[in-house]
Amino acid sequence: MNTLEIIAVCLGLANVGLLVRRSIWNYPFGMAMVTVYLFIFWEARLYAESLLQVFFFGVQRWGWYLWAKAGGLDHAVAVRWMGWPARIGALACVAVATGAIGWLMASFTDAALPYADAAIAGASVVAQILLSIRRVENWVLWVAIDVGAIWLYIERDLHLTAGLYCAFLVLATLGLIQWVRAARIEPENA
């Protein structure tokens, strides 16, 4: 068991637990977690996942700013739904990102499982953006990502990280339930 992986798991649990509660304080934990995972995934030859952590760091800074601007320093942020055209667009972005990243990784690196890695990376980019702009649908994507990631991390012998993603799966389900409730109760605040 890798000490860095243990640290990343603890940071990840704090991050997602705070996200479910719509707390802005998830962001410092998330930024620390992705920094540690950059190195873990690179060592495991999951290059798309590793580079994804750089993206996550930047988008988490952006999300922190957006949530603060939305009043997140004082209370849980308001959330809302996407329309169907935006949902279809988000899924198209996932498909294009998966194909492009997978092809690049398969063609130019020694990546382990390049298309599975790319699918998780591509969907994660879209989900993280939706999270930053406080859309309920981000949790649906995270549930799908977590299921795929559990398999991928077991396949790459990252069992502790697979366990973290089992916890993330539970938390994403709770996040979806809580954000659906919040979107119904507070629609005018979003």
BELUR-V385819 format. One record per helix or strand of 3 or more residues. SS is the DSSP state (@ for helix, = for strand). FROM is the first residue (numbers start at 1). LEN is the number of residues. If there is no record, write none. Layout:
ss=SS from=FROM len=LEN
ss=SS from=FROM len=LEN
This chain:
ss=@ from=3 len=18
ss=@ from=26 len=18
ss=@ from=47 len=23
ss=@ from=84 len=25
ss=@ from=114 len=19
ss=@ from=138 len=18
ss=@ from=159 len=27
ss=@ from=187 len=3
